[in-house]
Amino acid sequence: MNRLSYRVFSVGGEEVYEHRVIAERVLGRPLKSGECIHHANEDGRDNSNGNLVICPSDDYHKLLHYRTRALTESGNADYMKCECCGKWDDRKNVTTLNYKPSERPRRYRIRSYHPACNAARAAAYYAQKRTAL
């Protein structure tokens, strides 16, 4: 096991992750560059076929985690979390920042907020700046 609780074993002196070997065997080919494996129950030790999802990209993998978190915390996988107030809400009530791929932060995450919450946060920020002068 490694620090993330993934099962690791040695093949020809090289350490490999068990879940990657299983996924490649099921696919009948090696994983492509950028493809990654998602554990549906989020238990890195459970490498059963039904628990492994092959993701075409890391962004898709992160989206699966985000939607799982939304479902767990709000009861609806389609809800978005406001970064200002921390509440989950319907997508039509929040604004989401969309980055062009070249502008995306290194650690990509979905950024969303209620317009009223964001306006209040910005007003408080600028009020504080004015009093600091």
C-alpha positions as CSV (number, residue, x, y, z in Angstrom):
1,M,0.0,0.0,0.0
2,N,1.2,3.5,-0.7
3,R,0.3,6.8,1.1
4,L,-3.0,7.0,-0.7
5,S,-4.0,3.4,0.3
6,Y,-3.7,2.2,-3.3
7,R,-2.5,-1.4,-3.6
8,V,1.0,-1.5,-5.2
9,F,3.0,-4.4,-6.3
10,S,6.3,-5.0,-8.1
11,V,6.6,-6.2,-11.6
12,G,10.1,-6.6,-12.9
13,G,11.4,-4.3,-10.2
14,E,9.0,-1.6,-11.1
15,E,6.1,-0.6,-8.7
16,V,2.7,-0.6,-10.4
17,Y,-0.8,0.2,-9.1
18,E,-3.1,-2.8,-9.0
19,H,-6.1,-0.7,-10.1
20,R,-4.3,0.4,-13.3
21,V,-3.3,-3.2,-14.1
22,I,-7.0,-4.4,-13.6
23,A,-8.3,-1.5,-15.8
24,E,-5.8,-2.2,-18.6
25,R,-6.7,-5.9,-18.5
26,V,-10.4,-5.1,-18.8
27,L,-9.8,-2.6,-21.6
28,G,-7.5,-4.9,-23.4
29,R,-4.9,-2.1,-23.9
30,P,-2.6,0.2,-21.8
31,L,-4.2,3.4,-20.5
32,K,-3.6,6.3,-22.7
33,S,-1.8,9.4,-21.6
34,G,-4.1,11.5,-19.5
35,E,-6.5,8.7,-18.6
36,C,-6.9,8.0,-15.0
37,I,-8.9,5.6,-12.7
38,H,-11.7,6.7,-10.4
39,H,-12.8,4.5,-7.5
40,A,-16.6,4.9,-7.4
41,N,-16.8,4.2,-3.7
42,E,-13.7,6.3,-3.1
43,D,-11.9,3.4,-1.4
44,G,-8.5,3.1,-3.1
45,R,-8.2,-0.5,-1.8
46,D,-11.4,-1.7,-3.5
47,N,-10.2,-2.7,-7.0
48,S,-13.3,-4.7,-8.1
49,N,-14.3,-4.2,-11.7
50,G,-17.6,-2.6,-10.7
51,N,-15.8,0.0,-8.6
52,L,-13.3,1.3,-11.2
53,V,-14.3,4.0,-13.7
54,I,-11.8,4.9,-16.5
55,C,-11.8,8.7,-16.8
56,P,-10.6,10.3,-20.1
57,S,-8.9,13.2,-18.2
58,D,-8.1,14.5,-14.8
59,D,-10.7,17.2,-15.1
60,Y,-13.4,14.6,-15.7
61,H,-12.1,12.7,-12.6
62,K,-12.4,15.8,-10.5
63,L,-15.9,16.4,-11.8
64,L,-16.9,13.0,-10.6
65,H,-15.6,13.8,-7.1
66,Y,-17.4,17.2,-7.1
67,R,-20.7,15.7,-8.1
68,T,-20.4,12.9,-5.5
69,R,-19.7,15.6,-2.9
70,A,-22.7,17.6,-4.1
71,L,-25.0,14.5,-3.9
72,T,-23.7,13.6,-0.4
73,E,-23.9,17.2,1.0
74,S,-27.0,18.5,-0.7
75,G,-28.9,15.5,-2.0
76,N,-28.6,16.6,-5.6
77,A,-25.6,15.8,-7.8
78,D,-26.4,18.8,-10.1
79,Y,-26.1,21.4,-7.4
80,M,-23.2,23.8,-7.2
81,K,-21.6,25.2,-4.1
82,C,-21.4,29.0,-3.6
83,E,-17.8,29.8,-2.6
84,C,-19.1,32.9,-0.6
85,C,-21.8,31.5,1.6
86,G,-20.9,27.7,1.3
87,K,-24.5,26.7,0.5
88,W,-25.3,24.3,-2.3
89,D,-27.9,25.5,-4.8
90,D,-29.4,24.9,-8.2
91,R,-27.2,25.7,-11.2
92,K,-29.6,28.4,-12.4
93,N,-29.1,30.3,-9.1
94,V,-25.3,30.4,-9.2
95,T,-22.7,31.8,-11.6
96,T,-19.8,29.6,-12.6
97,L,-16.4,30.9,-13.6
98,N,-15.4,29.3,-16.9
99,Y,-11.7,29.3,-17.7
100,K,-10.3,28.8,-21.2
101,P,-7.9,25.7,-21.0
102,S,-4.9,28.0,-21.3
103,E,-6.0,30.2,-18.4
104,R,-7.0,27.4,-16.0
105,P,-5.2,27.4,-12.7
106,R,-2.9,24.5,-12.1
107,R,-5.1,23.0,-9.4
108,Y,-8.4,23.2,-11.3
109,R,-11.6,23.3,-9.4
110,I,-15.1,24.4,-10.2
111,R,-15.7,28.0,-8.9
112,S,-19.3,29.1,-8.5
113,Y,-21.1,31.7,-6.4
114,H,-24.5,33.4,-5.9
115,P,-24.3,36.8,-7.6
116,A,-25.6,38.6,-4.5
117,C,-23.1,36.8,-2.2
118,N,-20.2,37.7,-4.5
119,A,-21.4,41.4,-4.7
120,A,-21.6,41.5,-0.9
121,R,-18.1,40.0,-0.6
122,A,-16.6,42.4,-3.1
123,A,-18.3,45.4,-1.3
124,A,-16.9,44.3,2.0
125,Y,-13.4,43.8,0.5
126,Y,-13.3,47.3,-1.1
127,A,-14.8,48.9,2.1
128,Q,-12.0,47.4,4.1
129,K,-9.4,48.6,1.5
130,R,-10.8,52.1,1.7
131,T,-10.5,52.2,5.5
132,A,-6.9,50.8,5.4
133,L,-5.8,53.9,3.3
